[in-house]
Amino acid sequence: MDDVVGDNTGCVVLVVLVALALLALPILSEAFDEVLAVVDGWSFASAHANQKHGAVAEAIDDVCHQGGEVTMMNPNTKRQAIICKIQLDGQELFGVSIYESGENVTSFLKEKMRSVDEVVRYLSNQGYVK
């Protein structure tokens, strides 16, 4: 009979580890929320845009956030794209800000595109619809 029951030490250790993980979950969740908190008025998602695309990303987000030329939605990702015109070095260019759940994910210029229709076509190719 002892051969059938065996040593349960491994199971006990596993149960204890799972219990500790469940107890730590609220603490880890709170820490994660703090990491995602707004820092100096910018969420980490906006910081990503600023880091990848420079200070221009901040300017694009400011302009697009006030209202753009066209707003599109990606039904698969549920992200919203706003196309806006921005003045940069005396040129009028098109910028795009992408939002998810109201938070900026990224903002970027479409420097080579000269009409809002071109930017709409670009976003349509990315899965966005009007």
C-alpha positions in Angstrom: 0.0 0.0 0.0 2.9 2.4 0.7 4.1 2.0 -2.9 0.8 3.3 -4.2 0.5 6.3 -1.9 4.1 7.5 -2.4 5.7 10.7 -1.1 3.4 13.8 -1.4 6.2 16.3 -0.6 6.2 17.6 -4.2 2.5 18.2 -4.2 2.6 20.0 -0.9 5.4 22.3 -2.1 3.4 23.0 -5.3 0.2 23.9 -3.4 2.2 26.2 -1.1 3.8 28.0 -4.1 0.4 28.5 -5.8 -1.0 29.8 -2.5 1.8 32.3 -2.1 1.5 33.4 -5.8 -2.2 34.0 -5.3 -1.5 36.0 -2.1 1.1 38.1 -4.0 -1.2 38.8 -7.0 -2.9 41.9 -5.6 0.4 43.4 -4.6 2.0 42.8 -8.0 -1.1 44.1 -9.7 -0.9 47.4 -7.7 2.8 47.7 -8.5 2.0 47.2 -12.2 -0.7 49.9 -12.1 1.8 52.3 -10.5 4.3 51.6 -13.3 1.6 52.4 -15.8 0.6 55.6 -14.0 1.0 58.9 -15.7 4.5 60.4 -15.3 5.0 64.1 -15.9 1.6 64.2 -17.8 2.6 61.4 -20.2 1.7 57.8 -20.0 4.4 55.2 -20.8 2.6 54.6 -24.1 3.1 58.3 -24.9 6.7 58.1 -23.7 7.2 55.2 -26.2 5.9 57.5 -29.0 8.1 60.3 -27.8 11.2 58.1 -27.6 10.7 56.4 -31.0 9.5 59.5 -32.9 11.0 62.4 -31.0 9.4 65.5 -29.7 7.4 65.7 -32.9 5.3 62.9 -31.5 4.3 65.0 -28.6 3.3 67.9 -30.9 1.3 65.5 -33.1 -0.6 64.1 -30.1 -1.4 67.6 -28.8 -2.9 68.6 -32.2 -4.7 65.3 -32.9 -6.1 65.2 -29.4 -7.8 68.6 -30.0 -9.5 67.2 -33.0 -8.2 66.0 -36.3 -9.2 65.8 -39.9 -10.3 62.2 -39.9 -10.9 59.6 -37.1 -10.7 55.9 -38.0 -11.1 52.7 -35.9 -9.4 49.3 -36.2 -12.1 46.8 -35.5 -9.5 44.0 -34.7 -7.4 45.9 -32.2 -10.1 48.4 -31.1 -7.5 51.2 -31.5 -8.5 54.6 -32.8 -6.4 56.6 -35.3 -6.7 60.3 -35.6 -5.2 62.1 -38.7 -4.3 65.7 -38.1 -2.4 68.5 -39.9 0.7 69.8 -38.2 2.9 72.8 -39.0 6.6 71.8 -38.9 9.4 73.9 -40.2 7.0 76.0 -42.3 5.5 72.9 -43.9 2.0 71.6 -43.4 2.3 67.8 -42.8 0.0 65.0 -41.7 0.4 63.3 -38.4 -1.3 60.3 -37.0 -2.0 59.5 -33.3 -3.1 56.0 -32.3 -5.1 55.6 -29.1 -6.1 52.5 -27.2 -8.7 52.9 -24.4 -8.2 56.6 -24.6 -4.4 56.4 -24.0 -1.9 57.4 -26.7 0.0 54.4 -28.0 2.0 56.2 -30.6 2.1 59.3 -32.8 4.0 59.8 -36.0 4.4 61.9 -39.2 3.5 60.7 -42.6 6.0 63.1 -44.2 5.7 61.8 -47.8 1.9 61.9 -47.9 0.5 65.1 -49.3 -3.3 64.5 -48.9 -5.5 63.2 -46.2 -6.8 60.6 -48.7 -3.3 59.2 -48.9 -3.1 58.8 -45.1 -6.6 57.3 -45.0 -5.4 54.8 -47.6 -2.3 54.0 -45.5 -4.4 53.4 -42.4 -7.0 51.4 -44.4 -4.1 49.1 -45.4 -3.3 48.7 -41.7 -6.9 47.5 -41.0 -8.5 50.8 -40.0 -12.0 51.9 -41.2 -13.8 55.2 -41.2 
